[in-house]
């Protein structure tokens, strides 16, 4: 086996492991979204009535 073939094998192996890691991360994020409660209603900005502002 030549050095070129070994380089391609290592490169493809690293890309494969990276893709597997991305898939596992996606599954865990999707599971976290399914288990989390739905978001509440959004609140608008409120005025605090600070004395330092114009």
N, C-alpha and C positions, 0 to 999 in steps of 0.2 A: 504494500500500500504506500502510495507516495504522500509527500507532505501536503500536496494540494488536496488530495482526497481526504486526508485527515482534517485539514482545515475546514473543508465543506461539511464534513460529518460533525465536527464540533459546533460550527455555526448553526447548522440545522437543529442539532440537539438543544442548543441554548434557546433558539427561537421556539421550539416545541415546548420546552419547560416554561418559557414566558407565557405562551398561549394558554397552557394549562393553569398557570397561576391567575391569569385574567379571568378564566372561566370560573375558577373557584371563588374569586373575589366577587364576581357578578352574582353567583348563587347566594353567597352570604349576604350581600347587600339586598337582594330581592327578598330573602327570608326576613331580614330586619325590617324592611318596609311592610311586609305582610303582618308582622307581629306588632308593629307600632300602632298606637291609637291614631285615629284620624285627627288632623289638625283642627283647632278651634277657629271661630270666626276671627278675621283680621280686625285689629283695632286701628283706628285712624290716629293721627297725631293729636295730642292734647296740649292745651295751653296751660303752662304752669303759673303764669302771672308773676314772673320774676321782676324785681324792681331794677335790675341792672340793664335791662334791655330798653330800646327806644320805644 
